[in-house]
Amino acid sequence: MSVRIYDDYVSNDDLDDLDKSGVEDDEADSLGGSHLPADARRALTTLLTNRFIIRSRNRSVWDALLAYENEIRERLADMFLLLVVDRDYEVAFKRQDPAEDAPRLLRRDRPLHRDASLLLIHLRKEHTYTDATDDPVVITRAQVAEFLRPFREDGDADEARFERRVDAAIHAVVELKLLTPDPDADYLFTVSPAVVPLIGADEIMRFEQYFIRAAEAADARDDPAGDDDTGKELA
């Protein structure tokens, strides 16, 4: 069981890097025959070369995206892509056109392993009741380990191995840019607001029963007199 997320159209450069190498403001709007202003072309390029855009990280691109939303939506539609703009979380990203005859322009990431998938769903649930006006959601490595501990397989008592699994799960989500390590505290991570619109309710529902069974299995391990059959469901 794992979560899949669409990867990027091309290389997934950071927004900061893109700003340094992007189209200059004073370039002619008609460069290359484009009828879009430079700000709109920059927003479109940023959208194509990054998994998502967050207003808090790049205000100018976000503002241009909203100002030219219809035009950018049309350009993406020409490439069989859909524009998704979540104003509550101030996040925008692209989706593959679901039509059966639409060419597959976006590639998918490799499926996340189980621990990373569980962590991603957990982060999404933690972020559900916040919006762009709230303080950033922060999580510690210890909290991640505490969350993943009930999902240890029966008989897995190797603590060092478990700690490596925790680190691997965190690393996988950091690679998706949905967790950002604190530069001053390596045990602290900020959760990206993009996790909510990117991880749909259907994914949450798909994992809900798995969460429940894992919690029941953890209770059974803590209570030797409990029902031993509970843990077998997760084997």
C-alpha positions as CSV (number, residue, x, y, z in Angstrom):
1,M,0.0,0.0,0.0
2,S,1.6,3.3,-1.1
3,V,0.7,6.8,-2.2
4,R,1.5,7.9,-5.7
5,I,2.1,11.6,-6.7
6,Y,2.6,12.9,-10.1
7,D,6.2,14.0,-10.8
8,D,7.1,17.1,-12.6
9,Y,6.9,17.9,-16.4
10,V,10.7,18.5,-16.5
11,S,13.4,19.0,-13.8
12,N,12.1,19.8,-10.4
13,D,14.3,22.9,-9.6
14,D,13.7,24.9,-6.5
15,L,11.7,28.1,-6.9
16,D,14.6,30.2,-5.7
17,D,16.9,28.7,-8.4
18,L,14.3,29.3,-11.0
19,D,14.0,33.0,-10.1
20,K,17.7,33.4,-10.6
21,S,17.7,31.9,-14.0
22,G,14.2,32.8,-15.2
23,V,13.0,35.3,-17.8
24,E,14.0,38.9,-17.0
25,D,11.2,41.4,-16.5
26,D,12.5,43.7,-19.1
27,E,12.5,41.1,-22.0
28,A,10.1,41.8,-24.8
29,D,6.7,40.3,-24.2
30,S,6.6,39.2,-27.8
31,L,9.8,37.1,-27.5
32,G,9.4,33.9,-29.4
33,G,6.0,34.9,-30.6
34,S,4.4,34.7,-27.2
35,H,1.4,36.9,-26.4
36,L,1.7,36.4,-22.7
37,P,3.4,39.1,-20.6
38,A,6.7,38.2,-19.0
39,D,5.2,37.7,-15.5
40,A,2.6,35.3,-16.9
41,R,5.3,33.3,-18.8
42,R,7.4,33.1,-15.7
43,A,4.4,31.8,-13.7
44,L,3.7,29.2,-16.4
45,T,7.3,28.1,-16.5
46,T,7.5,27.8,-12.7
47,L,4.3,25.7,-12.7
48,L,5.8,23.4,-15.4
49,T,9.2,22.9,-13.7
50,N,8.0,22.5,-10.1
51,R,5.7,20.1,-8.4
52,F,3.7,23.0,-6.9
53,I,3.8,26.8,-6.3
54,I,3.2,28.2,-2.8
55,R,2.4,31.8,-2.3
56,S,4.6,32.1,0.8
57,R,7.7,31.0,-1.1
58,N,7.2,33.0,-4.2
59,R,4.7,35.9,-3.9
60,S,5.4,37.4,-7.4
61,V,4.8,34.1,-9.2
62,W,1.7,33.5,-7.2
63,D,0.3,36.9,-8.0
64,A,1.0,36.5,-11.7
65,L,-0.6,33.1,-11.7
66,L,-3.8,34.6,-10.3
67,A,-3.7,37.6,-12.5
68,Y,-3.4,35.5,-15.7
69,E,-5.1,32.3,-14.4
70,N,-7.4,31.9,-17.4
71,E,-4.6,32.4,-19.9
72,I,-2.3,30.0,-18.1
73,R,-5.1,27.5,-17.7
74,E,-5.6,27.6,-21.5
75,R,-1.9,27.0,-22.2
76,L,-1.8,24.0,-19.9
77,A,-5.0,22.6,-21.5
78,D,-3.1,22.7,-24.8
79,M,-0.7,20.3,-23.3
80,F,-3.5,18.1,-21.8
81,L,-2.8,19.4,-18.3
82,L,-5.2,20.8,-15.7
83,L,-4.5,23.7,-13.4
84,V,-5.5,23.3,-9.8
85,V,-5.5,26.5,-7.6
86,D,-6.3,26.1,-3.9
87,R,-6.8,29.6,-2.6
88,D,-7.4,28.4,1.0
89,Y,-3.9,26.9,1.3
90,E,-2.5,29.3,-1.4
91,V,-1.1,26.4,-3.4
92,A,-1.2,25.8,-7.2
93,F,-0.2,22.7,-9.2
94,K,-0.8,20.9,-12.4
95,R,-2.6,17.6,-13.0
96,Q,-2.7,15.2,-15.9
97,D,-5.9,15.4,-18.0
98,P,-7.8,12.2,-16.9
99,A,-9.3,11.7,-20.4
100,E,-8.5,8.2,-21.7
101,D,-7.2,9.5,-25.0
102,A,-5.1,12.3,-23.5
103,P,-1.3,11.7,-23.9
104,R,0.5,11.1,-20.7
105,L,2.8,14.2,-20.3
106,L,3.4,13.9,-16.6
107,R,5.4,11.0,-15.3
108,R,4.8,9.5,-11.9
109,D,7.2,9.2,-9.0
110,R,8.1,5.7,-8.0
111,P,5.6,4.5,-5.4
112,L,6.6,5.6,-1.9
113,H,7.4,2.8,0.5
114,R,4.9,2.0,3.2
115,D,6.4,4.1,6.0
116,A,6.7,7.2,3.8
117,S,3.1,6.7,2.6
118,L,1.9,6.5,6.1
119,L,3.8,9.6,7.1
120,L,2.5,11.5,4.2
121,I,-1.1,10.7,5.1
122,H,-0.4,11.6,8.7
123,L,1.0,15.0,7.7
124,R,-2.0,15.6,5.5
125,K,-4.4,14.9,8.4
126,E,-2.3,17.1,10.7
127,H,-2.7,20.0,8.2
128,T,-6.4,19.5,7.5
129,Y,-7.7,22.0,10.0
130,T,-5.3,24.8,9.2
131,D,-5.2,27.4,6.4
132,A,-2.8,30.0,5.0
133,T,-3.4,32.4,7.9
134,D,-2.3,29.9,10.5
135,D,1.3,29.4,11.7
136,P,3.3,26.8,9.8
137,V,2.7,23.2,10.9
138,V,5.9,21.9,12.5
139,I,6.7,18.3,13.4
140,T,9.7,16.7,15.1
141,R,11.6,13.6,14.3
142,A,10.5,12.1,17.6
143,Q,6.9,12.7,16.7
144,V,7.4,10.9,13.4
145,A,9.0,8.0,15.2
146,E,6.1,7.9,17.7
147,F,3.6,7.9,14.9
148,L,5.3,5.1,12.9
149,R,6.0,2.9,16.0
150,P,2.6,1.1,16.0
151,F,3.2,0.1,12.4
152,R,6.2,-2.0,13.2
153,E,5.7,-5.5,12.0
154,D,5.3,-8.3,14.6
155,G,8.6,-9.6,15.8
156,D,10.5,-6.5,14.6
157,A,12.3,-5.6,17.8
158,D,15.4,-4.2,16.1
159,E,15.4,-0.6,17.3
160,A,18.3,0.5,15.1
161,R,16.5,-0.8,12.1
162,F,13.4,1.1,13.1
163,E,15.3,4.3,13.5
164,R,16.7,3.8,9.9
165,R,13.1,3.4,8.7
166,V,12.1,6.6,10.4
167,D,14.9,8.5,8.7
168,A,14.1,6.9,5.3
169,A,10.4,7.9,5.6
170,I,11.4,11.5,6.5
171,H,13.9,11.7,3.7
172,A,11.4,10.5,1.1
173,V,8.9,13.2,2.1
174,V,11.6,15.8,2.1
175,E,12.5,14.8,-1.4
176,L,8.9,15.5,-2.4
177,K,9.4,19.0,-0.9
178,L,6.4,18.4,1.5
179,L,8.7,18.5,4.5
180,T,11.4,21.2,5.0
181,P,14.2,20.6,7.5
182,D,14.9,23.4,9.9
183,P,18.4,24.7,9.1
184,D,19.1,25.3,12.8
185,A,17.6,22.1,14.2
186,D,18.0,18.9,12.3
187,Y,15.2,17.2,14.3
188,L,12.6,19.8,13.3
189,F,10.6,19.9,10.0
190,T,8.0,22.3,8.6
191,V,5.1,20.7,6.8
192,S,4.2,22.2,3.4
193,P,0.6,23.4,3.0
194,A,0.7,21.7,-0.4
195,V,0.2,18.4,1.3
196,V,-3.5,19.0,1.7
197,P,-4.6,19.7,-1.9
198,L,-2.0,17.2,-3.3
199,I,-3.2,14.3,-1.1
200,G,-6.9,13.8,-1.8
201,A,-9.6,12.6,0.5
202,D,-9.8,9.3,-1.4
203,E,-6.2,8.6,-0.3
204,I,-7.1,9.4,3.3
205,M,-10.1,7.0,3.2
206,R,-8.0,4.3,1.7
207,F,-5.5,4.4,4.6
208,E,-8.1,5.0,7.4
209,Q,-8.8,1.3,8.0
210,Y,-5.1,0.6,7.9
211,F,-4.6,3.2,10.6
212,I,-7.3,1.6,12.7
213,R,-6.0,-1.9,12.4
214,A,-2.4,-0.8,13.2
215,A,-3.7,1.0,16.4
216,E,-5.6,-2.2,17.4
217,A,-2.5,-4.3,16.8
218,A,-0.4,-2.0,18.9
219,D,-2.9,-2.2,21.8
220,A,-2.9,-6.0,21.5
221,R,0.9,-6.1,21.7
222,D,0.8,-3.9,24.8
223,D,-1.9,-6.1,26.4
224,P,-0.7,-9.8,26.4
225,A,-4.2,-10.8,27.5
226,G,-5.7,-9.1,24.4
227,D,-6.9,-10.7,21.2
228,D,-3.8,-12.0,19.4
229,D,-5.7,-12.2,16.1
230,T,-5.7,-8.4,15.7
231,G,-2.0,-8.1,14.9
232,K,-2.2,-10.9,12.3
233,E,-4.2,-8.7,10.0
234,L,-1.2,-6.5,9.4
235,A,1.3,-9.3,8.7
